[in-house]
Amino acid sequence: MKEFYFSSGWYWFLLAAVACYMIGCFNFAVIISHIKRKDIRDIGSGNPGSMNMTRTFGLKVGAINFFCDLVKGGVPAVAGYFIFKDYVFAGTGIAVSDFARYLFGFFVIIGHVFPVTLKFKGGKGIASTMGLFAFSLACEQWWYFFIAAAILIGVLLYIIFTEWGSMGSLIGVAALTVFQAVLFVLRYSAELTNVWSLLMFALLLAVDFVTWFAHRTNIYKLLAGEEHHTSVRRKKRS
């Protein structure tokens, strides 16, 4: 493994952060709704995301939008992994790729939730966040993708039977975060206090914080018993 010196290579992270933010600003819900001669921001909850697309246009369109956002969150993370997979931070055994894939994904999510192209009013980032974790886990071991897929299916079943879309989504993100965090703890047990280890865990928390913050209104409504139900079964018949 080659050593990566942050002091001489920091600009790669800066360039990647800007590029990934701009990728995140690319909102598929707005594009798809415009193709259908509507603006998703003026319909339903006004949120340009997969859940509102499903409520508005039906399950098929919602699924297409979810898949596009999933890939948007995952592909940059995979790019970060392969760009830095042969490097460790100088003086440590910590893989730069472990840090880079979540840094790349984090800025995609920031761009999705706070896009400069939409006056900083974007989606809530669940699909992109799940894509980030699913693709990143596949970088660990290819078959980990199926664990991520099982969690996604579990989220879908939860939403189908409880009709609490926001809660199911947040539970899924939290489960994926914990799974990845446990893998990092096991891998870097001898270097948990190293600054790069701490920054990796901080990134995981930051990803969760952004998605939970984007759902703050839903959380308030859930606590007040005023949250709208999301019936996937009804949409399937649309």
N, C-alpha and C positions, 0 to 999 in steps of 0.2 A: 504493500500500500504506500502511496505517496503522501507526503505531509503537505497540508494546506495551511498557509500562513494568512490569517485574516488581515493582518496589517498591509499586506501587498495584494490581496485579492478581494477586499471588501466591496469593490465596485461591481463585481459580478452579482452579488446579492442585491445591490441597489438597482442595477439594470433589470434583474429578474423581478424584483418587487414592482417596478413600474410597469413592465410588460404584462405581468400577471394581473395587476390591478385593471389594466385596460381590457384584458380578456374577460375579466369579471363583469365589466361594464356592458358587455355584449348580452343584452337581455332577450332571450328567445320568446318569452311570453308576449312581449310587446310586438316582436316581429311576426309571430304566428297570428296574433289577434289582428294585426294590420292586414295580413294576407286574407283574413276573413272579413275585412272591411269594418273592423271594430277596433276599439282601443280598450284593452283589458283594464287600464287604469281608471276608466269611467264606468266599469261594470262591477257588480257585486261588492266585494270588500275593497276594490280598487287596488289590491296588491298584485303586482305583475309577477306571479309565481305559479307553481304547478297546482296548488290547491284551488286557487281562484279560477284557473284555466279549466280544471276538472268540473267545478261547479257551473261554470258558464258554458263551456263547449262540449262537455261530456267526457267520459272516461278515456276514450281513444286519444283525443287531443291532449288531455291532461297527461296521459302516459308518454306521449311523444315529447311533450315539454319537459317532463321529469327526466326522461332519458337524456335529452340534450343538456340539461343542467348538470346531470350526473357526470356526463363525459367532460363538461366544461370544468368541473371541480377536480376530476381525476387525472386528465391528460397532463396538465402542467406539473402535477406532483410526480408523475412517472418520468417526465422530462428532467425534473430536478434530480431524481434518483439516478438516472443513467449518466447525466452530466458529471455528477460527483461521486459515482459509485466506487471509484478507485482511490479515493482520498480519505484521510483522517485528519482531524485538526491537529496541528503541530504540538507534539509533546503529550498527546493523549491517544487513547484507543477508540475514540468516538468518531463514528463514520459521518463524514460531511453530508452524505446522502440522506441520513436519518433526519438531520436538521433541515436540509434544503427542501425535501419534498413537502414538509409541513409549512415552511416559510412560503414556498410558491403557492400552495393551496390556500394559506391564510389570506394572502393578498388577492387571490381570485374571489374569495368570499367577501372581503372588504369591498371589492369592486362591484360585486353582485348586490350587496345590501346598500352600499352608499355610492352609486354610480354617478360620476360627474356628468355623464351624457344624459341622465334623467333627473338632473337637479338634486342629486343625492337621495332620491326616493326610489329605491329598488325593491327586489323581492326579499324574502326572509332567509334565504340561504340554505334551507334544509337539504334540497336535492344536491346542490353543489358540495355541501359538507359531507353528505353520505358518499358522494362520488370520491371526494378526497380520501376518506378513510378506506373505502373499498379498494381503490386502486393502490393506495399506499400499503395496505396490508398484503395485497398480492405481490408487492415488491419484496416483502419479508419472505414469504413462501407462497408460491402460486396458488396452493389450495386454500390459503387463508381467505381468498376471495369468496369461497363458498361459505365460510363462516360469516363474512360480511353480508352475503346474500341471504343467509338464514336470518340474520338480524333484520334485514330489510323486509323479508317476508313476514317476520314476527310483527314488525311495525304495521304492515298492511293489514294483517289479521286483527291486530288490536283496533285499528281504525274502523275496519269493517264491522266488528262486533260491538264496539263502544261508541263509534261515531265521534270520538274526540280526536280530530285530526292533528291539532297543535300538540296535545299532550303525547300522542303516539310518536310524532316526529321528534320531539325533544328527548323522549325516552330512548329512541333509537340512536340519536347522536351521542347521548351520554354513555350508552352501552359500548358503542364503537370506540369512544375516547378511552374508557376504562380498559378495554381489551388491549389497545395499543400501548397505553401507559404501563400495563403489567409487563408487556414484552420488553419495553425499554428498561424497566426496573431489573428484570432478570438479566438482560444483556449488559447493563452498565452498573451492576451492583457494587463494583469496586470503585466506581467513579461518579457516584450519585451527587456528590457535592461539587463536582467540576462545573465551571460556569456554563459550558456547552450542554451538559446534561440538564442543568437547571433551566436553560433557555428552551430546550426541547419540551420540557414539561410545561413551561410558561406558554409556549406556542399552542399546545394542546388545550390548555385552559382558555387561552385567548380565542381560539376557534369556537369553543363552547360558549364563551361569554358573548361573542358577537351574535351567534344564532339565538341564544336566549334573550339577549337585549332586543333583537329584532322582533321577538315574540312577546315583548313586555305587555302589550295591550291584550293579547290573548290570555296571558297568565293572569292579569287583573280580572278579566272576564270569567276565566275558569274559577278563580277564587270566589267571585261574586255569584257564580252560577248563571252567568249570562252569555257564555260562549256558544256560538252557533254550532250545531251538529253538522258533520260531514258524512252524508250517506253514500258510500261507494256503491252499495247495492242498487240504489235508485239510479245513480249515474250510469251504471252498466247497461241499464235499459234505455238510455238516451240515444 
